[in-house]
């Protein structure tokens, strides 16, 4: 403990004396405020190196603290290291009776995600409130004396300085310059990666590129319930194609199955709602609200569809993690294609558009007479949780960026690895969740009805390994950057990898590799795997399951 304290003090001194003339130095600079960013920083700090988190976000934790409390875990035995420690800390929180403000623990029950929510045997909890997750992340920051600069946005015009395929420094829009030996891009968007000259892709690959079956366009594939189960007319005036299409339906014909495109799966906010009368805020009518935007949903209700409340997943204290469900829901299908490459300002506009769409959706279902009365009446029992996101009108800070850029690194993980057809020599983590892509486009079929496309869910038979080379750029691109979120993978493989526990696992492994690269004075591509795996095993990372 004494040695750890001395090391942390030295790190603070090092960081503080290296902050002059707007230049901030540390051994490792992390760009991003996601769960992976925090876990990476903790590993670096505990390894005795100095670290700075440069976060465009004010609140840390990304989706984990931004509403996604009903954790997508898959096989929980694959989650080790600091990622598992996070869920252990959540368990400790809810083991305290004072944590149950709006209901008794016994009233919540103990089920969720196919297993117990509070796993006493393994001392973990996988379902939680947003503010609890954020507190755990802030505890990590405080306990490890990690320096964080918040609301700092990468200057994407001329902010990244490189030399000999190495990042020397990057500058934020506020004028701060950050310099380090190693860098980690832990954002959902991959901005540092892109500006450093690393090859990446956006959208879906043609199936032929990596010999896959589930990539590209997948029209007529309905693996979940997120499609139009009855024939629904797509036109402004029903039956009159000359009247034009209803909002949010593409006029483009759908491409051939398995063909690639630059389209990405839909985004939404994971809303935290409450049905406790003292802890709910009624759904407000957003500025510019137009009920015509939800005409398609009205027609779905008229067809007899009755699954509106299917994904109001309960988390502690009578709250929800509310996700998309059905043919027309919180996913703003097709309205995010430009987000990955968009400017900071345009991204803010897209986020606002998604917020207004979802706010309008909530108001419509709660008030419009075309919504079945029993749905409207039940919906009026709900509201946004009053004690969550209190500085943002009770609305989540983080839009669910299900995918944006993906690195094309030393090794591209594909469905073949996820489905166990390929064995890897250098795993730094494991995944197990379904290859899950939400809908990507909404189009008109040859028969003249509206339909969604892109909703794929293929479950691997067993957990799979993720290669170290899939979080590392090619040597000719950048030699001191590791990317644990926008990993090198195909679209459909990323649909499984993109789970928050996996991002935390890869974040810790990325940090371990960065520290080792500094100690050995080598490029990230040359980190010896035998030394890396020894440390990862010491950190209780799970790299294989018998």
VEXDREN-2710 file (C-alpha; in Angstrom, 1 decimal):
% VEXDREN-2710
k/r/px/py/pz
1/UNK/0.0/0.0/0.0
2/UNK/2.8/2.4/0.9
3/UNK/4.6/1.8/-2.4
4/UNK/1.4/2.3/-4.3
5/UNK/0.8/5.6/-2.5
6/UNK/4.3/6.8/-3.4
7/UNK/3.9/5.8/-7.0
8/UNK/0.6/7.7/-7.3
9/UNK/2.2/10.8/-5.6
10/UNK/5.0/10.7/-8.1
11/UNK/2.5/10.4/-11.0
12/UNK/0.7/13.5/-9.8
13/UNK/4.0/15.4/-9.5
14/UNK/5.0/14.2/-13.0
15/UNK/1.8/15.3/-14.5
16/UNK/1.6/18.6/-12.7
17/UNK/5.1/19.7/-13.6
18/UNK/4.5/18.7/-17.2
19/UNK/1.6/21.2/-17.6
20/UNK/3.2/24.4/-18.8
21/UNK/2.2/26.8/-21.6
22/UNK/-0.9/24.7/-22.3
23/UNK/1.2/21.6/-22.8
24/UNK/0.2/18.5/-20.8
25/UNK/2.4/15.4/-20.7
26/UNK/1.9/11.9/-19.4
27/UNK/3.2/8.5/-20.2
28/UNK/-0.1/7.5/-21.8
29/UNK/-2.8/9.9/-23.1
30/UNK/-6.3/8.5/-23.4
31/UNK/-8.9/10.2/-25.7
32/UNK/-12.4/9.4/-24.7
33/UNK/-14.8/9.3/-21.7
34/UNK/-16.2/5.9/-22.2
35/UNK/-16.2/2.9/-19.8
36/UNK/-13.1/1.6/-21.7
37/UNK/-11.3/5.0/-21.2
38/UNK/-11.8/4.8/-17.4
39/UNK/-10.7/1.2/-17.1
40/UNK/-7.7/1.8/-19.3
41/UNK/-6.6/4.7/-17.1
42/UNK/-7.0/2.6/-13.9
43/UNK/-4.8/-0.1/-15.3
44/UNK/-2.1/2.4/-16.3
45/UNK/-2.2/4.2/-13.0
46/UNK/-2.0/0.9/-11.1
47/UNK/0.9/-0.1/-13.2
48/UNK/2.9/2.9/-12.0
49/UNK/2.7/5.1/-15.2
50/UNK/1.3/8.6/-15.5
51/UNK/-2.0/8.9/-17.4
52/UNK/-4.3/11.7/-18.6
53/UNK/-7.9/11.2/-19.8
54/UNK/-8.9/13.8/-22.3
55/UNK/-12.7/13.4/-22.4
56/UNK/-15.0/15.2/-24.8
57/UNK/-17.7/14.2/-22.3
58/UNK/-18.4/15.9/-19.0
59/UNK/-19.8/12.7/-17.5
60/UNK/-17.6/9.5/-17.6
61/UNK/-18.7/6.0/-18.5
62/UNK/-20.3/6.3/-21.9
63/UNK/-23.3/4.1/-22.3
64/UNK/-22.6/2.2/-19.1
65/UNK/-23.5/5.3/-17.1
66/UNK/-25.7/6.7/-19.9
67/UNK/-28.8/4.5/-19.5
68/UNK/-27.6/1.1/-20.6
69/UNK/-28.1/-0.5/-17.1
70/UNK/-29.6/-3.8/-18.3
71/UNK/-26.2/-5.1/-19.3
72/UNK/-25.7/-7.1/-22.5
73/UNK/-23.4/-9.7/-21.1
74/UNK/-23.6/-13.0/-22.9
75/UNK/-21.6/-15.6/-21.0
76/UNK/-20.6/-13.8/-17.8
77/UNK/-17.7/-16.1/-17.2
78/UNK/-15.8/-14.4/-20.0
79/UNK/-15.8/-11.1/-18.1
80/UNK/-12.7/-10.7/-15.9
81/UNK/-10.2/-8.2/-14.6
82/UNK/-11.3/-4.7/-13.9
83/UNK/-14.5/-5.2/-15.9
84/UNK/-15.7/-7.8/-13.5
85/UNK/-14.5/-5.5/-10.6
86/UNK/-16.9/-2.9/-11.9
87/UNK/-19.9/-5.2/-11.6
88/UNK/-18.6/-6.4/-8.2
89/UNK/-18.7/-2.7/-7.0
90/UNK/-22.2/-2.4/-8.3
91/UNK/-23.1/-5.5/-6.3
92/UNK/-21.6/-4.0/-3.2
93/UNK/-23.7/-0.8/-3.7
94/UNK/-27.0/-2.7/-3.9
95/UNK/-26.1/-4.9/-1.0
96/UNK/-26.6/-1.8/1.1
97/UNK/-30.2/-1.4/2.1
98/UNK/-29.9/2.4/1.9
99/UNK/-29.4/2.0/-1.9
100/UNK/-33.1/1.1/-2.3
101/UNK/-34.8/4.5/-2.3
102/UNK/-38.0/3.8/-4.3
103/UNK/-38.6/0.1/-3.5
104/UNK/-37.4/-2.6/-1.3
105/UNK/-34.8/-5.0/-2.6
106/UNK/-37.2/-7.9/-2.2
107/UNK/-39.8/-6.1/-4.4
108/UNK/-37.3/-5.8/-7.2
109/UNK/-36.8/-9.5/-7.4
110/UNK/-33.7/-11.1/-8.7
111/UNK/-34.1/-12.0/-12.3
112/UNK/-32.8/-10.5/-15.5
113/UNK/-30.7/-11.4/-18.6
114/UNK/-31.4/-15.1/-18.1
115/UNK/-29.7/-15.1/-14.7
116/UNK/-29.9/-13.6/-11.3
117/UNK/-29.5/-9.8/-11.2
118/UNK/-27.6/-10.0/-7.9
119/UNK/-25.3/-12.9/-8.1
120/UNK/-24.3/-13.5/-4.5
121/UNK/-22.2/-16.5/-5.3
122/UNK/-19.9/-14.5/-7.6
123/UNK/-20.5/-11.1/-5.9
124/UNK/-21.5/-9.3/-9.0
125/UNK/-24.6/-7.4/-10.2
126/UNK/-25.3/-6.8/-13.9
127/UNK/-28.4/-4.5/-13.8
128/UNK/-28.1/-1.1/-12.3
129/UNK/-29.1/2.6/-12.3
130/UNK/-27.1/5.2/-14.4
131/UNK/-26.1/7.3/-11.4
132/UNK/-24.7/4.2/-9.7
133/UNK/-22.5/3.3/-12.6
134/UNK/-21.2/6.9/-12.8
135/UNK/-20.4/6.9/-9.1
136/UNK/-18.3/3.7/-9.6
137/UNK/-16.4/5.3/-12.4
138/UNK/-15.8/8.5/-10.4
139/UNK/-14.6/6.3/-7.5
140/UNK/-12.0/4.7/-9.8
141/UNK/-10.8/8.2/-10.8
142/UNK/-10.6/9.4/-7.3
143/UNK/-9.0/6.3/-5.8
144/UNK/-6.3/6.2/-8.4
145/UNK/-5.7/10.0/-8.6
146/UNK/-6.3/10.0/-12.3
147/UNK/-6.1/13.4/-14.1
148/UNK/-9.2/14.0/-16.3
149/UNK/-9.8/17.0/-18.6
150/UNK/-13.5/17.1/-19.4
151/UNK/-15.3/18.8/-22.3
152/UNK/-12.2/18.7/-24.3
153/UNK/-12.8/18.1/-28.0
154/UNK/-10.1/17.0/-30.4
155/UNK/-9.2/19.5/-33.0
156/UNK/-9.9/17.4/-36.1
157/UNK/-8.6/20.0/-38.6
158/UNK/-4.9/20.2/-37.6
159/UNK/-4.8/18.9/-34.1
160/UNK/-2.9/15.7/-34.4
161/UNK/0.9/15.9/-34.9
162/UNK/2.7/12.7/-36.1
163/UNK/6.3/11.9/-36.9
164/UNK/7.7/8.6/-38.2
165/UNK/4.2/6.9/-37.8
166/UNK/4.0/8.0/-34.2
167/UNK/1.6/10.4/-32.5
168/UNK/3.7/13.2/-30.9
169/UNK/0.7/15.2/-29.6
170/UNK/-2.8/16.3/-30.2
171/UNK/-4.6/19.6/-29.5
172/UNK/-8.1/20.2/-28.4
173/UNK/-10.4/23.0/-29.5
174/UNK/-9.7/24.8/-26.3
175/UNK/-6.0/25.0/-27.2
176/UNK/-4.6/22.4/-24.8
177/UNK/-1.9/20.2/-26.2
178/UNK/-1.4/16.7/-24.9
179/UNK/1.8/14.7/-25.4
180/UNK/2.7/11.2/-24.4
181/UNK/4.7/8.1/-25.3
182/UNK/1.6/6.0/-26.0
183/UNK/-2.0/6.9/-26.9
184/UNK/-5.3/5.1/-26.6
185/UNK/-8.4/6.0/-28.6
186/UNK/-11.3/4.9/-26.4
187/UNK/-14.0/6.9/-28.1
188/UNK/-17.1/5.4/-29.9
189/UNK/-16.3/7.4/-33.0
190/UNK/-12.5/6.8/-33.5
191/UNK/-11.6/10.4/-34.1
192/UNK/-8.0/10.2/-32.8
193/UNK/-7.5/7.0/-34.8
194/UNK/-8.8/8.7/-38.0
195/UNK/-6.8/11.9/-37.6
196/UNK/-3.6/9.9/-36.9
197/UNK/-3.9/8.4/-40.4
198/UNK/-5.0/4.9/-39.3
199/UNK/-7.0/3.0/-42.0
200/UNK/-10.7/2.5/-41.1
201/UNK/-14.0/1.6/-42.6
202/UNK/-17.6/2.7/-42.1
203/UNK/-20.7/0.6/-42.9
204/UNK/-21.2/-3.0/-44.1
205/UNK/-18.8/-5.1/-46.0
206/UNK/-19.8/-7.3/-48.9
207/UNK/-20.0/-10.9/-47.7
208/UNK/-17.4/-11.9/-50.2
209/UNK/-14.7/-9.7/-48.6
210/UNK/-14.2/-11.9/-45.5
211/UNK/-16.1/-15.0/-46.6
212/UNK/-19.1/-14.2/-44.4
213/UNK/-22.8/-15.0/-44.5
214/UNK/-24.3/-12.3/-42.3
215/UNK/-22.7/-9.1/-43.4
216/UNK/-24.0/-6.7/-46.0
217/UNK/-27.7/-6.2/-46.8
218/UNK/-29.9/-8.8/-45.2
219/UNK/-33.4/-8.0/-46.6
220/UNK/-36.1/-10.5/-45.5
221/UNK/-34.0/-11.6/-42.5
222/UNK/-36.0/-11.1/-39.3
223/UNK/-34.1/-12.5/-36.3
224/UNK/-35.8/-10.3/-33.8
225/UNK/-39.3/-8.7/-33.6
226/UNK/-38.2/-5.4/-35.1
227/UNK/-40.0/-5.6/-38.4
228/UNK/-43.5/-5.0/-39.8
229/UNK/-45.4/-8.2/-39.2
230/UNK/-48.4/-7.0/-41.1
231/UNK/-48.7/-5.2/-44.5
232/UNK/-48.4/-1.5/-43.7
233/UNK/-49.0/1.2/-46.4
234/UNK/-46.0/3.6/-46.7
235/UNK/-47.6/6.5/-48.5
236/UNK/-48.8/9.8/-47.1
237/UNK/-52.2/9.1/-48.6
238/UNK/-52.8/5.4/-48.1
239/UNK/-52.9/3.6/-51.5
240/UNK/-51.7/6.6/-53.4
241/UNK/-48.0/6.2/-54.3
242/UNK/-48.0/9.7/-56.0
243/UNK/-48.7/11.3/-52.6
244/UNK/-45.1/10.6/-51.4
245/UNK/-43.7/8.5/-48.6
246/UNK/-44.3/8.9/-44.9
247/UNK/-41.4/10.4/-42.9
248/UNK/-38.3/8.3/-42.3
249/UNK/-38.9/5.8/-45.2
250/UNK/-36.2/5.7/-47.9
251/UNK/-37.1/6.0/-51.5
252/UNK/-34.0/4.1/-52.5
253/UNK/-34.4/0.4/-53.6
254/UNK/-32.8/-2.0/-51.2
255/UNK/-29.6/-3.6/-52.5
256/UNK/-28.9/-7.3/-53.2
257/UNK/-28.5/-9.4/-50.1
258/UNK/-24.8/-9.7/-48.9
259/UNK/-23.9/-6.5/-50.8
260/UNK/-21.9/-3.9/-48.9
261/UNK/-22.8/-0.3/-48.3
262/UNK/-21.8/2.7/-46.1
263/UNK/-24.9/2.5/-44.0
264/UNK/-24.8/1.9/-40.2
265/UNK/-27.2/0.4/-37.7
266/UNK/-29.6/2.8/-36.0
267/UNK/-28.9/4.8/-32.8
268/UNK/-31.2/5.7/-29.9
269/UNK/-31.1/6.9/-26.4
270/UNK/-31.4/4.2/-23.7
271/UNK/-34.0/6.0/-21.5
272/UNK/-34.2/5.7/-17.7
273/UNK/-37.9/5.9/-16.9
274/UNK/-39.8/5.6/-13.6
275/UNK/-43.3/4.6/-12.8
276/UNK/-43.0/5.8/-9.2
277/UNK/-45.4/8.8/-8.7
278/UNK/-42.8/10.7/-6.7
279/UNK/-39.9/10.1/-9.1
280/UNK/-41.2/10.6/-12.6
281/UNK/-41.2/13.6/-14.9
282/UNK/-44.1/13.6/-17.4
283/UNK/-43.1/13.3/-21.1
284/UNK/-43.1/16.8/-22.5
285/UNK/-44.0/17.9/-26.0
286/UNK/-40.8/18.8/-27.7
287/UNK/-40.2/21.9/-29.7
288/UNK/-41.4/21.5/-33.3
289/UNK/-43.4/18.4/-32.4
290/UNK/-45.4/17.1/-35.4
291/UNK/-47.6/14.0/-34.9
292/UNK/-47.3/13.3/-38.7
293/UNK/-43.8/12.0/-37.9
294/UNK/-45.4/9.1/-36.1
295/UNK/-48.2/8.3/-38.6
296/UNK/-46.4/5.0/-39.5
297/UNK/-46.6/3.9/-35.8
298/UNK/-50.3/4.8/-35.7
299/UNK/-50.8/2.4/-38.6
300/UNK/-48.8/-0.3/-36.9
301/UNK/-51.0/0.0/-33.8
302/UNK/-54.1/-0.1/-36.0
303/UNK/-52.8/-3.4/-37.5
304/UNK/-53.2/-4.9/-34.0
305/UNK/-49.6/-4.8/-32.9
306/UNK/-49.4/-4.8/-29.1
307/UNK/-45.7/-5.0/-28.1
308/UNK/-45.0/-1.4/-27.1
309/UNK/-43.9/-2.2/-23.5
310/UNK/-41.8/-5.2/-24.4
311/UNK/-38.4/-3.6/-23.8
312/UNK/-39.2/-1.6/-20.7
313/UNK/-36.5/-3.6/-18.8
314/UNK/-36.7/-3.1/-15.1
315/UNK/-33.6/-2.0/-13.2
316/UNK/-33.6/-1.2/-9.4
317/UNK/-35.8/1.4/-7.7
318/UNK/-38.7/1.1/-10.1
319/UNK/-36.8/2.4/-13.1
320/UNK/-36.1/1.1/-16.6
321/UNK/-33.5/0.8/-19.2
322/UNK/-35.9/1.3/-22.1
323/UNK/-34.6/0.0/-25.4
324/UNK/-35.9/-0.1/-29.0
325/UNK/-38.5/-2.8/-29.8
326/UNK/-40.7/-3.4/-32.7
327/UNK/-41.0/-2.0/-36.3
328/UNK/-41.2/1.6/-35.3
329/UNK/-39.7/2.5/-31.9
330/UNK/-36.8/4.5/-30.4
331/UNK/-34.3/3.6/-33.1
332/UNK/-34.2/6.5/-35.5
333/UNK/-33.6/4.3/-38.5
334/UNK/-31.5/5.8/-41.4
335/UNK/-31.0/9.2/-39.8
336/UNK/-27.4/8.7/-38.6
337/UNK/-25.5/7.8/-41.8
338/UNK/-23.3/10.9/-41.7
339/UNK/-22.5/10.7/-38.0
340/UNK/-19.2/8.8/-38.1
341/UNK/-17.5/11.3/-40.4
342/UNK/-19.5/14.4/-39.4
343/UNK/-18.0/17.5/-37.7
344/UNK/-18.4/18.1/-34.0
345/UNK/-21.1/20.6/-34.7
346/UNK/-23.0/18.3/-37.2
347/UNK/-22.8/15.5/-34.7
348/UNK/-24.4/17.7/-32.1
349/UNK/-27.2/18.4/-34.6
350/UNK/-27.7/14.7/-35.2
351/UNK/-27.8/14.0/-31.4
352/UNK/-30.5/16.8/-31.1
353/UNK/-32.5/15.3/-33.9
354/UNK/-32.5/11.9/-32.2
355/UNK/-33.5/13.5/-28.9
356/UNK/-36.4/15.4/-30.5
357/UNK/-37.5/12.3/-32.4
358/UNK/-37.6/10.2/-29.2
359/UNK/-39.2/12.9/-27.1
360/UNK/-41.9/13.3/-29.8
361/UNK/-42.3/9.5/-29.8
362/UNK/-42.9/9.4/-26.1
363/UNK/-45.4/12.3/-26.3
364/UNK/-47.2/10.8/-29.2
365/UNK/-47.7/7.4/-27.5
366/UNK/-48.8/9.1/-24.3
367/UNK/-51.3/11.5/-25.8
368/UNK/-52.3/10.9/-29.4
369/UNK/-55.9/9.5/-29.8
370/UNK/-54.7/7.2/-32.6
371/UNK/-52.8/5.2/-30.0
372/UNK/-54.9/2.5/-28.4
373/UNK/-56.4/3.8/-25.2
374/UNK/-55.0/1.0/-23.0
375/UNK/-51.5/1.9/-24.3
376/UNK/-52.0/5.6/-23.7
377/UNK/-53.3/5.0/-20.2
378/UNK/-50.5/2.8/-19.2
379/UNK/-47.9/5.0/-20.8
380/UNK/-49.1/8.0/-18.7
381/UNK/-48.0/6.0/-15.6
382/UNK/-44.4/6.5/-16.8
383/UNK/-42.1/9.4/-17.0
384/UNK/-38.4/10.1/-17.1
385/UNK/-36.7/9.3/-13.8
386/UNK/-36.5/12.5/-11.8
387/UNK/-33.3/11.6/-9.9
388/UNK/-31.3/10.6/-13.0
389/UNK/-29.4/13.0/-15.4
390/UNK/-30.5/15.9/-13.3
391/UNK/-28.2/18.4/-15.1
392/UNK/-29.7/17.4/-18.5
393/UNK/-33.4/17.5/-18.0
394/UNK/-33.4/13.9/-16.9
395/UNK/-32.3/12.9/-20.4
396/UNK/-29.2/10.6/-21.0
397/UNK/-26.0/12.4/-21.8
398/UNK/-24.9/9.7/-24.2
399/UNK/-26.5/8.7/-27.5
400/UNK/-26.1/5.0/-28.2
401/UNK/-23.5/5.0/-30.9
402/UNK/-23.9/1.3/-31.9
403/UNK/-21.2/1.6/-34.5
404/UNK/-19.3/4.3/-36.2
405/UNK/-15.8/4.0/-37.6
406/UNK/-14.0/0.6/-37.3
407/UNK/-10.3/0.3/-37.6
408/UNK/-8.7/-1.9/-40.3
409/UNK/-5.8/-3.1/-38.2
410/UNK/-3.3/-5.8/-38.2
411/UNK/-6.1/-8.4/-38.0
412/UNK/-9.7/-8.1/-38.9
413/UNK/-12.1/-10.1/-36.7
414/UNK/-15.0/-11.5/-38.7
415/UNK/-18.0/-13.7/-38.2
416/UNK/-15.6/-16.6/-38.8
417/UNK/-13.8/-15.9/-35.5
418/UNK/-17.0/-15.2/-33.6
419/UNK/-18.6/-18.4/-34.8
420/UNK/-15.5/-20.4/-33.7
421/UNK/-14.2/-21.3/-37.2
422/UNK/-10.8/-19.8/-36.6
423/UNK/-8.5/-20.2/-33.6
424/UNK/-6.4/-17.2/-32.5
425/UNK/-2.8/-17.3/-31.1
426/UNK/-2.9/-14.0/-29.3
427/UNK/-6.2/-13.3/-27.4
428/UNK/-6.5/-10.3/-25.1
429/UNK/-10.2/-10.8/-24.3
430/UNK/-13.3/-12.8/-25.1
431/UNK/-16.8/-12.1/-26.4
432/UNK/-19.9/-14.2/-26.3
433/UNK/-22.9/-12.1/-27.2
434/UNK/-25.1/-12.5/-30.3
435/UNK/-23.8/-10.8/-33.5
436/UNK/-26.5/-8.2/-33.1
437/UNK/-27.2/-5.5/-35.7
438/UNK/-30.2/-3.2/-35.3
439/UNK/-32.1/-2.1/-38.4
440/UNK/-30.2/-0.1/-40.9
441/UNK/-32.8/1.1/-43.4
442/UNK/-36.5/1.4/-43.9
443/UNK/-37.7/0.9/-47.5
444/UNK/-40.7/0.0/-49.7
445/UNK/-40.9/-3.6/-50.9
446/UNK/-41.7/-4.6/-54.4
447/UNK/-45.2/-5.3/-53.1
448/UNK/-45.6/-1.7/-52.1
449/UNK/-45.4/-2.1/-48.3
450/UNK/-42.9/-0.7/-45.8
451/UNK/-40.3/-2.9/-44.3
452/UNK/-37.1/-2.6/-42.2
453/UNK/-33.7/-4.2/-43.1
454/UNK/-30.6/-4.9/-41.2
455/UNK/-31.9/-6.5/-38.0
456/UNK/-29.6/-9.6/-37.6
457/UNK/-29.0/-11.7/-34.5
458/UNK/-26.8/-14.8/-34.8
459/UNK/-25.6/-16.4/-31.6
460/UNK/-22.2/-18.0/-31.4
461/UNK/-22.3/-21.5/-29.9
462/UNK/-19.5/-20.8/-27.5
463/UNK/-17.4/-17.8/-26.3
464/UNK/-14.8/-16.6/-28.8
465/UNK/-11.4/-14.9/-28.5
466/UNK/-10.5/-11.4/-29.6
467/UNK/-7.0/-11.0/-31.0
468/UNK/-4.5/-8.4/-29.8
469/UNK/-3.9/-7.5/-33.4
470/UNK/-7.5/-6.4/-33.7
471/UNK/-6.9/-3.5/-31.3
472/UNK/-3.6/-2.5/-32.9
473/UNK/-3.2/-0.5/-36.2
474/UNK/-1.0/-1.7/-39.0
475/UNK/2.7/-0.7/-38.5
476/UNK/2.7/1.6/-41.5
477/UNK/-0.3/3.5/-40.0
478/UNK/0.6/4.3/-36.4
479/UNK/3.1/2.7/-34.0
480/UNK/2.0/4.1/-30.6
481/UNK/-1.8/4.0/-30.7
482/UNK/-4.1/1.2/-29.4
483/UNK/-7.9/1.2/-30.2
484/UNK/-10.0/-0.9/-27.8
485/UNK/-13.5/0.4/-28.9
486/UNK/-13.4/1.0/-32.7
487/UNK/-11.7/-2.3/-33.1
488/UNK/-10.6/-3.9/-36.3
489/UNK/-13.6/-6.0/-37.2
490/UNK/-16.3/-6.5/-39.8
491/UNK/-19.7/-4.9/-39.3
492/UNK/-21.4/-8.1/-38.3
493/UNK/-18.6/-9.3/-36.0
494/UNK/-18.6/-5.8/-34.3
495/UNK/-22.3/-6.5/-33.6
496/UNK/-21.1/-9.0/-30.9
497/UNK/-17.9/-7.3/-29.8
498/UNK/-19.6/-3.9/-29.2
499/UNK/-20.8/-4.8/-25.7
500/UNK/-19.8/-2.5/-22.8
501/UNK/-18.2/-5.3/-20.6
502/UNK/-16.1/-6.3/-23.6
503/UNK/-15.0/-2.7/-24.2
504/UNK/-13.8/-2.6/-20.6
505/UNK/-12.0/-5.8/-21.0
506/UNK/-10.2/-4.6/-24.1
507/UNK/-9.6/-1.3/-22.5
508/UNK/-7.6/-3.0/-19.7
509/UNK/-5.7/-5.1/-22.2
510/UNK/-4.9/-2.1/-24.3
511/UNK/-3.5/-0.3/-21.3
512/UNK/-1.5/-3.3/-20.2
513/UNK/0.1/-3.4/-23.7
514/UNK/0.8/0.3/-23.7
515/UNK/2.6/0.1/-20.4
516/UNK/4.6/-2.9/-21.7
517/UNK/5.5/-1.1/-24.9
518/UNK/6.9/1.8/-22.8
519/UNK/8.9/-0.4/-20.5
520/UNK/10.4/-2.4/-23.4
521/UNK/10.8/0.6/-25.7
522/UNK/8.9/-1.1/-28.6
523/UNK/6.1/-0.2/-30.9
524/UNK/2.7/-1.5/-30.0
525/UNK/2.9/-4.0/-32.9
526/UNK/6.0/-5.5/-31.4
527/UNK/4.8/-6.1/-27.8
528/UNK/5.8/-9.7/-27.1
529/UNK/2.6/-11.7/-26.5
530/UNK/4.2/-14.1/-24.1
531/UNK/5.0/-11.2/-21.7
532/UNK/1.6/-9.5/-22.3
533/UNK/-0.4/-12.7/-21.6
534/UNK/1.6/-13.3/-18.4
535/UNK/0.5/-9.9/-17.1
536/UNK/-3.1/-10.3/-18.3
537/UNK/-3.4/-13.5/-16.5
538/UNK/-2.1/-11.8/-13.3
539/UNK/-4.8/-9.2/-13.8
540/UNK/-7.4/-12.0/-14.0
541/UNK/-8.4/-11.3/-17.6
542/UNK/-10.3/-14.3/-19.1
543/UNK/-8.6/-15.3/-22.3
544/UNK/-9.9/-18.9/-22.8
545/UNK/-12.7/-21.1/-21.5
546/UNK/-12.3/-24.8/-21.5
END
